[in-house]
Amino acid sequence: MPYYRSVGEIPRKRHTQFRKPDGGLYAEELMGVEGFSSDSALLYHRHLPTAIVNAEHVTDDRSTVANLPLKPRHFRTQDLKWEAPADVDAVTGRRLLFGNGDVKICFAAATRPSPLYRNAFGDELLYAQSGSGVVETIYGALTVADGDYVVLPTSTTYRVVPDGGDPMRLLVLEATGHIGPPRRYLSAKGQFLEHAPYCERDLRGPGEPLLASDAEADKDTEVLVRHRAGLTRFTYAHHPFDVVGWDGCLYPWVFNIRDFEPITGRVHQPPPVHQTFEGPNFVVCSFCPRKVDYHPLAIPVPYNHANVDSDELMFYVGGNYEARKGSGIGIGSMSLHPSGCTHGPQPGAVEASLGAEFFDETAVMVDTFRPLELGEGGQACEDPRYAWSWAQRGPDWG
């Protein structure tokens, strides 16, 4: 992250003796990315974070199929069903929608607390479409509600605890590397620049340590760990929520999509003005309510375009998306427009948009630079008619 934080109790000098009230030493843990050559945080544990007492392999099928025949596709996450809806959590209840060698894109409608979990393969980005709850981490707790993005650095141990109301509907991106603000928004020393559409004031990090209860602290505790070869369930001699303090520039943080400041112009602006995050071979963009193009002859909706180097995945989460009227897309839908297919506004959308001054729409877009394949969840909620919606005829049109 671009700025330093200190939370809880830490000694004045790092890597020096820091003693508990009983005289014993707290155990240091350095969380660092890219070896010792990039951001890091130094955490102080009551117990050894290395104390594993058991490990077992967990079977995990994440197979995908190619987008064949190649075509635009529409998916309705609002139609996804779980065998036991009241027993879904944000980790084991994830449905794999799409994936490639750089990122897995999942969805969950969480109703109960997840197990403790750590992704040691890459950063994760959660987007809360609806519902609310708490993301508890070794760094502290983050309160999360609709519109929040949550960035979870690689190897952060955490769990998601819904508040018990409506399900937390979560889009989950699992990267194979690191996710952060686009580099063009940051100075050479990591500060957000004046042209960035959000800044440090918009970010929320943990404010205080999160310590397990006395009843939990000394119990054997299971943590599900995703790694390069699959999933392993570790059992630790103590609960991992035993960090009394930490400092550094690497920690989980929250940014709400409503704090993104749209960049507008006299004519239609291309998607890079909406970019919010970048990851390994993918970007994430936020389309927010905004004033639209103010040239007297402007066409506010997008022009037809072919993304020759990327697949474009759009998740529609609020408002009315003007360019998609008549396509069958609604709140909770995802459209996939792959490289090799030109796409654009639905018939009649261009004329209908003329003279518009404001668009009330919210969407999250993921552009990947390798083709997305379809996972089990995507195949389960596809609308087969979408590819033919521009012509309003085709094999599945009816």
Summary of the structure (lengths in Angstrom):
residues: 398
radius of gyration: 22.3
end to end distance: 51.2
largest distance: 76.5
contacts: 1272
relative contact order: 0.20
helix: 10%
strand: 38%
